[in-house]
Amino acid sequence: MRLAVILTFSLILGACSTMQQTTSSSQNGLTVKETTEGLVEALLVGADNSTQQASKKDGFFKNAAIKILFPPEAIKVREAAIGVGLTPLVDRFELSLNRAAEDASKEAKPILVNAIKQIKFKDVWEILFGGKTAATDYLRAKTEPQLLEKFRPIVKQSIGREEVTKHWQPLTNAYNSIPFVKKVNPDLEEYVTQRTVNGLFTLIAEEERKIRENPIARVSQILKKVFGREKP
């Protein structure tokens, strides 16, 4: 029985391989090797552009898509602070959160590149013919835990340098002094770390969509060949 299952599985794999080769031949001679090279290059372009954009000054702060705002559980703190005339302090606090994210993003590229270069053959077709962010989703699944681990100490250091706590303390003091309110004190390090990762993959997903949908974004021949083909 076991031998029969193995033989059946082998025949299925062989059939899939034949189908893939046939598809390649009928669509500009695209091979598995070329497809893999195209996916790798697309992700490398996305990782490079995204990390450069995220890590520059105001890369987070002036990008509405990824800007880090008050922690959701502390929105009432923001509202109360603005209500008592502490808007400048609110603005400085949010700026400091984003500066921490921009600092952390500088360390992302080597981790992303390492994962990109390890894309496996078995994942190639699923990524190529998946959704508009299939490659980004794959990359996130492979790198998110490592990125979070790498970013935490950087965010912690940056939070100290950017005086996040200094800006946060008077805001919470003002809020917590209101009678009968539930005191808030979110973990700012964890919040900024996760939001930094989220922001980075938002940018990578944007880059992937550009390459899939916009011929102008296909900056090399292999990208044009791989992403210019019709989905079967």
LINVEN-V226856 format. One record per residue. N is the residue number from 1. RES is the residue in three letters. SS is DSSP state (H for helix, E for strand, L for the rest). PSI is psi in radians with two decimals (999 if undefined). Layout:
n={N/N}
res={RES/RES}
ss={SS/SS}
psi={PSI/PSI}
This chain:
n={1/2/3/4/5/6/7/8/9/10/11/12/13/14/15/16/17/18/19/20/21/22/23/24/25/26/27/28/29/30/31/32/33/34/35/36/37/38/39/40/41/42/43/44/45/46/47/48/49/50/51/52/53/54/55/56/57/58/59/60/61/62/63/64/65/66/67/68/69/70/71/72/73/74/75/76/77/78/79/80/81/82/83/84/85/86/87/88/89/90/91/92/93/94/95/96/97/98/99/100/101/102/103/104/105/106/107/108/109/110/111/112/113/114/115/116/117/118/119/120/121/122/123/124/125/126/127/128/129/130/131/132/133/134/135/136/137/138/139/140/141/142/143/144/145/146/147/148/149/150/151/152/153/154/155/156/157/158/159/160/161/162/163/164/165/166/167/168/169/170/171/172/173/174/175/176/177/178/179/180/181/182/183/184/185/186/187/188/189/190/191/192/193/194/195/196/197/198/199/200/201/202/203/204/205/206/207/208/209/210/211/212/213/214/215/216/217/218/219/220/221/222/223/224/225/226/227/228/229/230/231/232}
res={MET/ARG/LEU/ALA/VAL/ILE/LEU/THR/PHE/SER/LEU/ILE/LEU/GLY/ALA/CYS/SER/THR/MET/GLN/GLN/THR/THR/SER/SER/SER/GLN/ASN/GLY/LEU/THR/VAL/LYS/GLU/THR/THR/GLU/GLY/LEU/VAL/GLU/ALA/LEU/LEU/VAL/GLY/ALA/ASP/ASN/SER/THR/GLN/GLN/ALA/SER/LYS/LYS/ASP/GLY/PHE/PHE/LYS/ASN/ALA/ALA/ILE/LYS/ILE/LEU/PHE/PRO/PRO/GLU/ALA/ILE/LYS/VAL/ARG/GLU/ALA/ALA/ILE/GLY/VAL/GLY/LEU/THR/PRO/LEU/VAL/ASP/ARG/PHE/GLU/LEU/SER/LEU/ASN/ARG/ALA/ALA/GLU/ASP/ALA/SER/LYS/GLU/ALA/LYS/PRO/ILE/LEU/VAL/ASN/ALA/ILE/LYS/GLN/ILE/LYS/PHE/LYS/ASP/VAL/TRP/GLU/ILE/LEU/PHE/GLY/GLY/LYS/THR/ALA/ALA/THR/ASP/TYR/LEU/ARG/ALA/LYS/THR/GLU/PRO/GLN/LEU/LEU/GLU/LYS/PHE/ARG/PRO/ILE/VAL/LYS/GLN/SER/ILE/GLY/ARG/GLU/GLU/VAL/THR/LYS/HIS/TRP/GLN/PRO/LEU/THR/ASN/ALA/TYR/ASN/SER/ILE/PRO/PHE/VAL/LYS/LYS/VAL/ASN/PRO/ASP/LEU/GLU/GLU/TYR/VAL/THR/GLN/ARG/THR/VAL/ASN/GLY/LEU/PHE/THR/LEU/ILE/ALA/GLU/GLU/GLU/ARG/LYS/ILE/ARG/GLU/ASN/PRO/ILE/ALA/ARG/VAL/SER/GLN/ILE/LEU/LYS/LYS/VAL/PHE/GLY/ARG/GLU/LYS/PRO}
ss={L/H/H/H/H/H/H/H/H/H/H/H/H/H/H/H/H/H/H/H/H/H/H/H/H/H/L/L/L/L/L/H/H/H/H/H/H/H/H/H/H/H/H/H/H/H/H/H/H/H/H/H/H/H/H/L/L/L/L/L/L/L/L/L/L/L/L/L/L/L/L/H/H/H/H/H/H/H/H/H/H/H/H/L/L/L/H/H/H/H/H/H/H/H/H/H/H/H/H/H/H/H/H/H/H/L/L/L/H/H/H/H/H/H/H/H/L/L/L/L/H/H/H/H/H/H/H/H/L/L/L/L/L/H/H/H/H/H/H/H/H/H/H/H/H/H/H/H/H/H/H/H/H/H/H/H/H/H/H/H/H/L/L/H/H/H/H/H/H/H/H/H/H/H/H/H/L/L/L/L/L/L/L/L/L/L/L/H/H/H/H/H/H/H/H/H/H/H/H/H/H/H/H/H/H/H/H/H/H/H/H/H/H/L/H/H/H/L/L/L/H/H/H/H/H/H/H/L/L/L/L/L}
psi={-0.83/-0.72/-0.69/-0.71/-0.75/-0.76/-0.73/-0.78/-0.71/-0.71/-0.69/-0.79/-0.72/-0.70/-0.74/-0.72/-0.73/-0.74/-0.73/-0.74/-0.68/-0.77/-0.72/-0.79/-0.61/-0.13/1.32/0.45/0.52/2.14/2.95/-0.69/-0.81/-0.68/-0.79/-0.78/-0.70/-0.75/-0.77/-0.81/-0.70/-0.76/-0.63/-0.72/-0.79/-0.75/-0.74/-0.89/-0.73/-0.78/-0.63/-0.78/-0.76/-0.59/-0.16/2.85/2.25/0.19/-0.67/-0.83/-0.60/0.29/1.85/-0.45/-0.47/-0.02/2.35/2.08/-2.98/2.52/2.42/-0.67/-0.09/0.29/-0.66/-0.52/-0.78/-0.85/-0.76/-0.69/-0.77/-0.66/-0.45/0.32/0.38/0.49/-0.76/-0.64/-0.67/-0.79/-0.73/-0.65/-0.84/-0.66/-0.74/-0.61/-0.75/-0.58/-0.66/-0.71/-0.70/-0.66/-0.81/-0.62/-0.38/-0.38/0.06/-0.62/-0.83/-0.64/-0.77/-0.79/-0.73/-0.75/-0.68/-0.73/-0.08/0.28/2.30/2.62/-0.71/-0.34/-0.23/-0.93/-0.66/-0.71/-0.81/-0.76/0.30/-2.76/-3.07/-0.28/0.49/-0.68/-0.71/-0.75/-0.73/-0.81/-0.69/-0.76/-0.57/-0.40/-0.28/-0.83/-0.70/-0.68/-0.76/-0.76/-0.71/-0.68/-0.57/-0.92/-0.54/-0.78/-0.74/-0.81/-0.75/-0.64/-0.68/-0.77/-0.67/0.03/0.71/-0.82/-0.64/-0.69/-0.56/-0.69/-0.88/-0.51/-0.82/-0.61/-0.75/-0.71/-0.82/-0.25/-0.21/2.25/2.39/0.11/2.68/2.12/2.51/2.53/1.24/2.76/1.70/-0.62/-0.83/-0.70/-0.86/-0.68/-0.86/-0.70/-0.52/-0.81/-0.78/-0.79/-0.71/-0.78/-0.41/-0.75/-0.72/-0.71/-0.68/-0.73/-0.71/-0.77/-0.68/-0.82/-0.67/-0.62/-0.43/1.91/-0.54/-0.51/-0.17/1.61/0.08/2.90/-0.67/-0.63/-0.71/-0.69/-0.77/-0.82/-0.02/-0.09/2.78/2.51/2.30/999}
